[in-house]
Each structure stands twice: as structure tokens, then as C-alpha cells.
Amino acid sequence: AASTMSTIVFFHAHPDDEAIFTGGTIARLAELGHRSIVVFATSGELGAGAGPELAAERQAEARSACAVLGAERPVFLDHVDSGLSPDPASRPTGAFADCGVDLAARALAATLEHIRADALVTYDSGGVYGHPDHVQAHHVGRAAATIARLSTWYEVTVDREHLHFVDTHVAALAGDAMAAHFVDRAPAVGLSTVEISTTVDVSGALDRKLRAIAAHRSQVGDDPTFGAGAGFEAVYGTEWYVRHGERGLLDDLARAAQPT
């Protein structure tokens, strides 16, 4: 029940994913007194400006963003960032995308059990826009939810039909960037409206979502709206999920009226 405190784990591939895709949800949960913990598979060391200092910089940015959103100090599983290539031969040794799903899932499940998570959020099966680390996070998260015997877990996604009616979402921009790495057809971005079970209005938490995105300065630069500007609410004021198992906390959020 929403009146008791629940713990939800958001399993993300890299720092900044938590703010972009789930930041408003995390902020709303914090307002209601729930506990959110962000677990990062990697430190995003192959992101923009890749170099020996980037992992530590992105970890610090993630801690700042989580503080803005009201999440606890993040957990880093320290897998190797895979980069964008869908070809394992082009990825670093030990890349997260190439690690054994079972072993990684057992480590995540141990974290879920230690934290006493009530629910888990990971990515949809396409990794929202096809990033190898996002796709792997889906497989690892799905398996971990089973190992940890969670009654509820969610896939975060974007509603690709909604995106036709607004300025470009960064997931679509990322999908375009990913397309250059695929010889065949690039992965689709997000899911269709009918596939989405849980739509959360985060317009009342947009100030925190925007500040959390801005905390990832090494990646987002001077424009945390990703070009949306005054249209930021229309593009990023909703977050989308697919629920597996019993109704859970995010379904309660989706039903609740959002404060204006």
C-alpha cells in the first residue's frame, strides 16, 4: 500500500540514464516517502569526453543527481562500459554487454535482496533505443527479478507514438546515433502506446528532473533540455513503463493525481 514505505531499485546502464528516463518518477516517489536506490551497471567511462578521469567524474555527477531526486547514494556494479558498437569485437575486454547474464544477474539479485527491494525497474527488451548496455541491463534485470523472487518489476521505455507529436526526445536522438553503428536495420526506439502498461505524469517534478539531468554536465553540456527548451514539459513530463507481475508502486503513481 502507498501508505507504507516501499523500496524500489532503478537499474540503469550509465549515469544520466536515471535522470533522463526515470528522474521524475524517482522524485515523485521521494515526495511520498518511498525509498529509491539507483544501481548502475557501469560508470559510463566511454561517454562523451572519455578518458581516465571520466568514470570518477560521472560517478560524482550521479551522486549529485540522486541527491537532487531524493534517491539514496547510488550503487555502482563496476562493469566495463561497452560503448556503442553492436559488434563484440569492437568492444573493450570484459564489456558489460558481453558478460554472462546469469553471473551478473546473481550479483544484482544479491543487491536486491540486501536492499530488500519491493520492485525493480530496468529497460525494455530493445534497451529503449538499442544501446548494447541497455539491452544487456534488460536481460540482467529480468533474470535478477526472477532470482530475487520479486513480485513486481518494470521495464522503462518511451512511447514512440507520443514522440511523433512533440519535439525530439533524447532517446530518438540517441537512436539516430546508434543507427550509424548498425549494418542492418537499427533498433526501434521505445514501444507503441498499446504495449505500455503504466504512464506516470511527472510534470510536477520537472524542476528536479531538469536539475538532475543538468548535474550530468560532462554529458549534457549547457543544455539539459536537449534542445527542447520551453517544450521540455511536453517531451519529458511523462515517463513510461511496462509492468510484470503484481500491480506495484508505479501503478499507484500513475493513478494518483499530480500536484499542480
VEXFIBA-350559 format. One record per residue (C-alpha): residue number from 1; residue in one letter; x, y, z. Coordinates in Angstrom, 2 decimals. Example, Ala and Ser with C-alpha at 12.3 -4.5 7.8 and 13.67 -1.06 7.14 Angstrom:
BEGIN
resi;resn;east;north;up
1;A;12.30;-4.50;7.80;
2;S;13.67;-1.06;7.14;
END
This chain:
BEGIN
resi;resn;east;north;up
1;A;0.00;0.00;0.00;
2;A;1.15;3.53;-0.72;
3;S;0.85;4.42;2.97;
4;T;3.79;2.15;3.88;
5;M;7.32;2.82;2.74;
6;S;8.46;0.69;-0.19;
7;T;11.91;0.28;-1.69;
8;I;12.32;0.36;-5.45;
9;V;15.57;-0.22;-7.30;
10;F;16.22;1.51;-10.62;
11;F;18.82;-0.48;-12.57;
12;H;20.49;1.72;-15.17;
13;A;23.35;1.22;-17.59;
14;H;25.15;4.56;-17.18;
15;P;24.98;7.73;-15.09;
16;D;22.45;10.19;-16.63;
17;D;20.04;7.41;-17.75;
18;E;18.42;7.55;-14.31;
19;A;17.61;11.26;-14.65;
20;I;16.51;11.21;-18.29;
21;F;14.24;8.16;-18.23;
22;T;13.13;7.84;-14.59;
23;G;14.07;11.10;-12.82;
24;G;10.53;12.37;-12.41;
25;T;9.33;9.02;-11.08;
26;I;12.15;8.89;-8.52;
27;A;11.37;12.45;-7.39;
28;R;7.66;11.67;-7.01;
29;L;8.41;8.52;-5.00;
30;A;10.66;10.54;-2.70;
31;E;7.85;13.06;-2.13;
32;L;5.65;10.20;-0.95;
33;G;8.29;8.87;1.44;
34;H;9.38;5.85;-0.58;
35;R;12.98;4.73;-0.88;
36;S;14.61;4.72;-4.31;
37;I;18.05;3.29;-4.95;
38;V;19.77;3.63;-8.32;
39;V;22.10;0.80;-9.29;
40;F;24.43;1.49;-12.21;
41;A;25.87;-1.36;-14.26;
42;T;28.76;0.82;-15.45;
43;S;30.26;4.22;-14.70;
44;G;29.87;5.35;-18.31;
45;E;33.60;5.74;-18.85;
46;L;33.22;5.60;-22.65;
47;G;30.80;8.52;-22.73;
48;A;31.50;11.98;-24.15;
49;G;35.00;13.08;-23.23;
50;A;36.14;9.53;-22.49;
51;G;39.40;9.40;-20.57;
52;P;40.94;8.05;-17.37;
53;E;39.11;10.54;-15.15;
54;L;35.64;10.21;-16.67;
55;A;34.42;7.26;-14.58;
56;A;35.06;9.12;-11.31;
57;E;33.55;12.32;-12.72;
58;R;30.38;10.55;-13.84;
59;Q;30.05;8.75;-10.50;
60;A;30.22;12.12;-8.74;
61;E;27.62;13.55;-11.12;
62;A;25.36;10.55;-10.43;
63;R;25.63;11.12;-6.67;
64;S;24.65;14.77;-7.17;
65;A;21.72;13.84;-9.42;
66;C;20.44;11.21;-6.99;
67;A;20.59;13.76;-4.16;
68;V;18.52;16.20;-6.24;
69;L;15.92;13.49;-6.94;
70;G;15.75;12.27;-3.35;
71;A;17.26;8.85;-4.09;
72;E;19.83;7.26;-1.84;
73;R;23.52;7.24;-2.67;
74;P;23.84;5.20;-5.87;
75;V;25.37;1.74;-6.13;
76;F;27.94;1.03;-8.87;
77;L;28.41;-2.57;-10.01;
78;D;31.61;-1.58;-11.88;
79;H;31.03;-3.45;-15.11;
80;V;33.02;-2.16;-18.10;
81;D;31.19;0.36;-20.32;
82;S;30.59;-1.35;-23.69;
83;G;30.45;1.73;-25.89;
84;L;28.02;1.96;-28.80;
85;S;29.16;-0.83;-31.09;
86;P;26.85;-3.83;-31.58;
87;D;29.97;-5.83;-32.59;
88;P;31.65;-7.58;-29.62;
89;A;34.99;-7.46;-31.47;
90;S;34.89;-3.66;-31.27;
91;R;34.14;-3.53;-27.53;
92;P;36.54;-3.36;-24.59;
93;T;37.60;-6.59;-22.88;
94;G;35.07;-7.52;-20.22;
95;A;32.39;-5.19;-21.59;
96;F;29.08;-5.37;-19.72;
97;A;27.26;-6.28;-22.95;
98;D;29.43;-9.41;-23.23;
99;C;29.39;-10.61;-19.62;
100;G;27.48;-13.72;-18.57;
101;V;23.88;-12.76;-17.87;
102;D;23.50;-15.35;-15.11;
103;L;26.54;-14.20;-13.15;
104;A;25.63;-10.51;-13.49;
105;A;22.01;-11.26;-12.56;
106;R;23.08;-13.12;-9.43;
107;A;25.16;-10.13;-8.33;
108;L;22.23;-7.77;-8.95;
109;A;19.82;-10.15;-7.19;
110;A;22.13;-10.22;-4.15;
111;T;21.95;-6.41;-4.12;
112;L;18.15;-6.51;-4.42;
113;E;17.93;-8.96;-1.52;
114;H;20.35;-6.98;0.64;
115;I;18.39;-3.76;-0.01;
116;R;15.09;-5.65;0.48;
117;A;13.71;-4.26;-2.76;
118;D;9.97;-4.44;-3.34;
119;A;10.29;-3.80;-7.07;
120;L;12.88;-3.31;-9.80;
121;V;12.95;-1.06;-12.86;
122;T;15.15;-1.96;-15.82;
123;Y;14.90;-1.28;-19.60;
124;D;12.59;-2.68;-22.25;
125;S;13.92;-5.55;-24.35;
126;G;15.24;-3.16;-27.00;
127;G;17.13;-1.13;-24.43;
128;V;14.85;1.87;-25.22;
129;Y;17.00;2.78;-28.23;
130;G;19.27;-0.20;-28.83;
131;H;22.37;0.64;-26.77;
132;P;24.16;-2.68;-26.07;
133;D;24.47;-1.90;-22.34;
134;H;20.76;-1.07;-22.11;
135;V;19.80;-4.31;-23.85;
136;Q;22.08;-6.24;-21.51;
137;A;20.61;-4.42;-18.50;
138;H;17.18;-5.65;-19.61;
139;H;18.36;-9.28;-19.69;
140;V;20.25;-8.99;-16.40;
141;G;17.41;-7.14;-14.67;
142;R;14.79;-9.58;-15.86;
143;A;16.83;-12.55;-14.62;
144;A;17.64;-10.85;-11.30;
145;A;13.95;-10.14;-10.65;
146;T;13.29;-13.88;-11.02;
147;I;16.24;-14.92;-8.83;
148;A;15.24;-12.43;-6.12;
149;R;11.59;-13.57;-6.41;
150;L;10.27;-10.05;-6.84;
151;S;6.50;-9.94;-7.24;
152;T;6.75;-6.80;-9.41;
153;W;9.28;-5.47;-11.88;
154;Y;9.04;-2.87;-14.62;
155;E;10.64;-2.06;-17.94;
156;V;11.19;1.65;-18.55;
157;T;10.59;2.72;-22.13;
158;V;9.37;5.68;-24.17;
159;D;6.08;5.87;-26.04;
160;R;7.24;6.15;-29.64;
161;E;3.79;7.30;-30.79;
162;H;3.79;10.14;-28.25;
163;L;7.17;11.21;-29.60;
164;H;5.65;11.87;-33.02;
165;F;3.68;14.77;-31.55;
166;V;6.41;16.56;-29.61;
167;D;9.90;17.91;-30.18;
168;T;12.56;15.24;-30.39;
169;H;13.20;13.19;-27.24;
170;V;16.86;12.46;-26.49;
171;A;16.05;8.73;-26.86;
172;A;15.24;9.38;-30.53;
173;L;18.46;11.37;-30.95;
174;A;20.37;8.52;-29.31;
175;G;18.60;6.05;-31.57;
176;D;19.77;8.03;-34.60;
177;A;23.33;7.95;-33.25;
178;M;23.06;4.19;-32.67;
179;A;21.79;3.63;-36.22;
180;A;25.21;4.58;-37.61;
181;H;26.69;1.53;-35.87;
182;F;24.28;-0.99;-37.40;
183;V;24.85;-2.51;-40.83;
184;D;21.26;-3.76;-40.94;
185;R;18.15;-2.04;-39.68;
186;A;18.70;-0.04;-36.50;
187;P;16.66;-0.96;-33.41;
188;A;13.32;0.81;-32.95;
189;V;13.04;3.45;-30.24;
190;G;10.71;2.61;-27.35;
191;L;7.37;0.84;-27.63;
192;S;3.95;1.58;-29.06;
193;T;1.25;3.03;-26.79;
194;V;-0.69;-0.23;-26.60;
195;E;2.36;-2.09;-25.20;
196;I;2.77;0.33;-22.28;
197;S;1.00;-0.54;-19.03;
198;T;1.97;2.34;-16.78;
199;T;2.19;6.01;-17.73;
200;V;3.44;8.34;-14.98;
201;D;2.80;12.09;-15.11;
202;V;5.96;13.72;-13.73;
203;S;5.15;17.32;-14.70;
204;G;5.04;18.33;-11.02;
205;A;8.62;17.06;-10.53;
206;L;10.09;18.57;-13.69;
207;D;12.25;21.12;-11.87;
208;R;14.06;18.30;-10.06;
209;K;14.26;16.15;-13.17;
210;L;15.83;19.03;-15.09;
211;R;18.30;19.79;-12.28;
212;A;19.23;16.09;-12.08;
213;I;19.86;15.95;-15.83;
214;A;21.92;19.15;-15.56;
215;A;24.04;17.52;-12.82;
216;H;25.45;15.25;-15.55;
217;R;27.31;18.18;-17.03;
218;S;30.10;16.11;-18.61;
219;Q;27.48;14.51;-20.89;
220;V;24.70;17.06;-21.35;
221;G;26.77;20.25;-21.54;
222;D;24.98;23.58;-21.20;
223;D;21.52;22.45;-22.34;
224;P;19.87;19.87;-20.08;
225;T;16.66;20.18;-22.14;
226;F;18.46;18.56;-25.12;
227;G;17.12;21.28;-27.39;
228;A;13.52;21.07;-26.14;
229;G;13.77;24.45;-24.39;
230;A;10.32;25.69;-23.39;
231;G;8.87;22.43;-24.73;
232;F;10.69;20.39;-22.07;
233;E;7.48;19.52;-20.20;
234;A;5.73;18.24;-23.33;
235;V;8.64;15.92;-24.14;
236;Y;9.90;14.89;-20.69;
237;G;6.85;15.40;-18.44;
238;T;5.78;11.77;-18.83;
239;E;7.64;8.54;-18.04;
240;W;6.54;5.16;-19.37;
241;Y;6.76;1.61;-18.06;
242;V;5.68;-1.95;-18.73;
243;R;4.75;-3.82;-15.55;
244;H;5.45;-7.50;-14.97;
245;G;3.75;-9.27;-12.09;
246;E;1.50;-7.72;-9.49;
247;R;0.39;-4.09;-9.50;
248;G;3.04;-2.03;-7.77;
249;L;4.16;1.37;-6.65;
250;L;4.49;2.89;-10.12;
251;D;0.91;1.87;-10.92;
252;D;-0.19;3.76;-7.79;
253;L;1.79;6.78;-9.05;
254;A;0.16;6.50;-12.46;
255;R;-3.31;6.64;-10.86;
256;A;-2.53;9.43;-8.39;
257;A;-3.38;13.00;-9.31;
258;Q;-0.24;15.02;-9.91;
259;P;0.01;18.22;-7.82;
260;T;-0.03;21.40;-9.89;
END
